[in-house]
Amino acid sequence: MSWQEIRADDRITEWERSDGNATIRLRRRPDDTWAVRLDRLYQAEDGRGYRRERVDDESAARELVTAWREEHDVAE
């Protein structure tokens, strides 16, 4: 399954899984750290779930996004 970017501005970038049941959001915080969160709806094939991590820099945040997109991808 693929992920599509659905929002991108100066603070937030968000991706949605092609089944529409999961999103990953990358957000720049006011203190210049980064928050990454995964939200899977209860009807998702892989079940409901929520994770959130805070990291110090954008590079680490984007690495986490990539890892979560791979980890939470589901077969079509």
SEDREN-475756 format. One line per 5 residues: number of its first residue (from 1); for each residue z, x, y of N, C-alpha, C, CB. Coordinates in nm, 3 decimals. Glycine has a CB too. Layout:
<tigus>
NUM = Z/X/Y/Z/X/Y/Z/X/Y/Z/X/Y; ...
</tigus>
This chain:
<tigus>
1 = 0.000/0.085/-0.116/0.000/0.000/0.000/0.000/0.089/0.123/0.121/-0.096/0.000; -0.051/0.039/0.229/-0.060/0.123/0.349/0.032/0.073/0.459/-0.204/0.127/0.399; 0.055/0.160/0.554/0.137/0.128/0.670/0.045/0.130/0.792/0.255/0.230/0.687; 0.067/0.036/0.883/-0.014/0.028/1.004/0.078/0.033/1.126/-0.100/-0.101/1.004; 0.040/0.113/1.223/0.116/0.118/1.348/0.097/-0.012/1.422/0.072/0.239/1.435
6 = 0.208/-0.078/1.457/0.198/-0.207/1.525/0.253/-0.202/1.667/0.272/-0.312/1.447; 0.320/-0.091/1.701/0.371/-0.076/1.837/0.383/0.072/1.869/0.509/-0.148/1.853; 0.344/0.107/1.989/0.359/0.246/2.033/0.367/0.247/2.185/0.240/0.336/1.982; 0.481/0.290/2.236/0.498/0.308/2.379/0.580/0.434/2.402/0.565/0.183/2.445; 0.632/0.453/2.520/0.702/0.579/2.550/0.838/0.592/2.482/0.720/0.592/2.699
11 = 0.892/0.484/2.426/1.022/0.488/2.360/1.020/0.452/2.212/1.116/0.398/2.429; 0.928/0.363/2.172/0.931/0.310/2.035/0.793/0.317/1.971/0.981/0.165/2.035; 0.792/0.361/1.846/0.674/0.349/1.761/0.720/0.278/1.635/0.610/0.491/1.729; 0.641/0.178/1.594/0.680/0.100/1.477/0.561/0.082/1.384/0.737/-0.037/1.519; 0.589/0.091/1.253/0.488/0.073/1.150/0.529/-0.044/1.062/0.470/0.202/1.065
16 = 0.430/-0.119/1.016/0.454/-0.229/0.923/0.378/-0.203/0.794/0.413/-0.364/0.986; 0.445/-0.226/0.683/0.380/-0.212/0.553/0.278/-0.324/0.538/0.485/-0.215/0.438; 0.171/-0.299/0.466/0.061/-0.395/0.459/0.099/-0.530/0.397/-0.051/-0.336/0.382; 0.208/-0.536/0.321/0.253/-0.666/0.269/0.334/-0.743/0.372/0.335/-0.646/0.143; 0.364/-0.680/0.487/0.438/-0.747/0.594/0.587/-0.759/0.570/0.383/-0.881/0.616
21 = 0.638/-0.701/0.461/0.778/-0.718/0.425/0.867/-0.598/0.455/0.788/-0.749/0.281; 0.812/-0.499/0.525/0.893/-0.382/0.561/0.839/-0.320/0.689/0.893/-0.277/0.445; 0.931/-0.270/0.770/0.893/-0.199/0.892/0.977/-0.071/0.904/0.911/-0.289/1.017; 0.918/0.027/0.970/0.989/0.149/1.005/0.973/0.167/1.155/0.936/0.274/0.925; 1.084/0.192/1.222/1.081/0.209/1.367/1.137/0.345/1.406/1.160/0.097/1.436
26 = 1.066/0.412/1.494/1.107/0.540/1.552/1.137/0.513/1.698/0.996/0.651/1.535; 1.259/0.544/1.740/1.299/0.510/1.878/1.366/0.629/1.946/1.394/0.390/1.878; 1.320/0.659/2.064/1.383/0.762/2.145/1.501/0.699/2.219/1.282/0.825/2.246; 1.617/0.757/2.200/1.739/0.705/2.261/1.758/0.760/2.402/1.862/0.739/2.173; 1.837/0.696/2.485/1.860/0.744/2.622/1.917/0.886/2.629/1.954/0.650/2.693
31 = 1.989/0.928/2.525/2.046/1.064/2.525/1.950/1.168/2.467/2.177/1.065/2.446; 1.822/1.130/2.452/1.714/1.215/2.400/1.729/1.253/2.253/1.706/1.339/2.481; 1.810/1.180/2.178/1.809/1.191/2.033/1.715/1.082/1.983/1.954/1.178/1.969; 1.694/1.076/1.851/1.599/0.982/1.794/1.665/0.900/1.685/1.476/1.056/1.738; 1.634/0.773/1.682/1.682/0.683/1.576/1.562/0.640/1.493/1.758/0.559/1.635
36 = 1.579/0.643/1.362/1.476/0.596/1.270/1.540/0.489/1.184/1.417/0.714/1.182; 1.473/0.375/1.173/1.530/0.270/1.090/1.424/0.208/1.001/1.596/0.163/1.177; 1.466/0.174/0.883/1.383/0.106/0.784/1.442/-0.032/0.763/1.374/0.186/0.648; 1.359/-0.135/0.766/1.406/-0.271/0.742/1.312/-0.338/0.643/1.413/-0.353/0.876; 1.366/-0.373/0.524/1.290/-0.446/0.423/1.345/-0.587/0.414/1.296/-0.374/0.285
41 = 1.258/-0.684/0.420/1.298/-0.824/0.411/1.342/-0.860/0.269/1.184/-0.915/0.455; 1.421/-0.965/0.256/1.473/-1.002/0.124/1.361/-1.038/0.027/1.570/-1.118/0.137; 1.247/-1.086/0.076/1.138/-1.123/-0.013/1.048/-1.005/-0.051/1.055/-1.230/0.052; 1.079/-0.886/-0.005/0.999/-0.768/-0.038/1.003/-0.742/-0.189/1.051/-0.645/0.039; 0.892/-0.696/-0.241/0.880/-0.666/-0.384/0.990/-0.570/-0.431/0.742/-0.607/-0.414
46 = 1.024/-0.474/-0.345/1.126/-0.375/-0.380/1.265/-0.413/-0.331/1.088/-0.240/-0.322; 1.282/-0.539/-0.289/1.413/-0.591/-0.251/1.451/-0.563/-0.108/1.516/-0.535/-0.340; 1.554/-0.633/-0.064/1.603/-0.621/0.071/1.669/-0.486/0.091/1.701/-0.733/0.103; 1.656/-0.432/0.212/1.722/-0.305/0.241/1.717/-0.271/0.388/1.657/-0.194/0.161; 1.813/-0.191/0.430/1.820/-0.146/0.570/1.879/-0.006/0.572/1.904/-0.244/0.658
51 = 1.814/0.083/0.642/1.866/0.219/0.662/1.843/0.258/0.806/1.798/0.321/0.565; 1.935/0.338/0.858/1.921/0.388/0.994/1.980/0.528/0.999/1.989/0.294/1.097; 1.905/0.618/1.059/1.954/0.755/1.077/1.923/0.800/1.218/1.892/0.853/0.972; 2.011/0.884/1.269/1.993/0.943/1.401/1.971/1.093/1.383/2.117/0.914/1.493; 1.869/1.146/1.450/1.837/1.288/1.441/1.822/1.346/1.581/1.708/1.312/1.357
56 = 1.831/1.478/1.590/1.834/1.544/1.720/1.700/1.562/1.788/1.896/1.674/1.707; 1.590/1.571/1.709/1.462/1.598/1.775/1.350/1.514/1.714/1.427/1.746/1.766; 1.241/1.503/1.788/1.129/1.419/1.748/1.064/1.468/1.619/1.026/1.414/1.858; 1.053/1.597/1.602/0.991/1.652/1.481/1.066/1.608/1.356/0.986/1.806/1.489; 1.196/1.620/1.358/1.278/1.578/1.244/1.266/1.427/1.222/1.426/1.617/1.266
61 = 1.259/1.352/1.330/1.246/1.206/1.320/1.114/1.169/1.255/1.257/1.141/1.458; 1.007/1.234/1.295/0.875/1.204/1.237/0.868/1.245/1.090/0.765/1.274/1.316; 0.935/1.351/1.053/0.943/1.391/0.913/1.014/1.285/0.830/1.015/1.527/0.899; 1.119/1.228/0.886/1.193/1.121/0.819/1.105/0.997/0.804/1.322/1.088/0.897; 1.031/0.963/0.908/0.938/0.849/0.900/0.839/0.870/0.785/0.862/0.832/1.034
66 = 0.780/0.987/0.778/0.683/1.017/0.672/0.747/1.005/0.534/0.625/1.159/0.691; 0.866/1.059/0.519/0.936/1.052/0.389/0.965/0.907/0.352/1.068/1.132/0.394; 1.012/0.828/0.446/1.044/0.688/0.416/0.918/0.607/0.387/1.120/0.625/0.532; 0.808/0.635/0.459/0.684/0.563/0.431/0.638/0.592/0.288/0.574/0.603/0.533; 0.648/0.715/0.244/0.610/0.749/0.107/0.706/0.688/0.005/0.606/0.901/0.089
71 = 0.835/0.698/0.034/0.938/0.647/-0.057/0.933/0.495/-0.074/1.075/0.687/-0.008; 0.897/0.423/0.031/0.904/0.277/0.029/0.767/0.210/0.026/0.980/0.229/0.149; 0.666/0.287/-0.010/0.535/0.231/-0.030/0.538/0.154/-0.163/0.424/0.342/-0.029; 0.462/0.048/-0.174/0.453/-0.025/-0.300/0.308/-0.038/-0.340/0.520/-0.166/-0.287; 0.284/-0.048/-0.470/0.147/-0.058/-0.521/0.086/-0.193/-0.482/0.144/-0.040/-0.675
76 = -0.042/-0.188/-0.453/-0.112/-0.313/-0.419/-0.152/-0.387/-0.543/-0.234/-0.286/-0.333
</tigus>
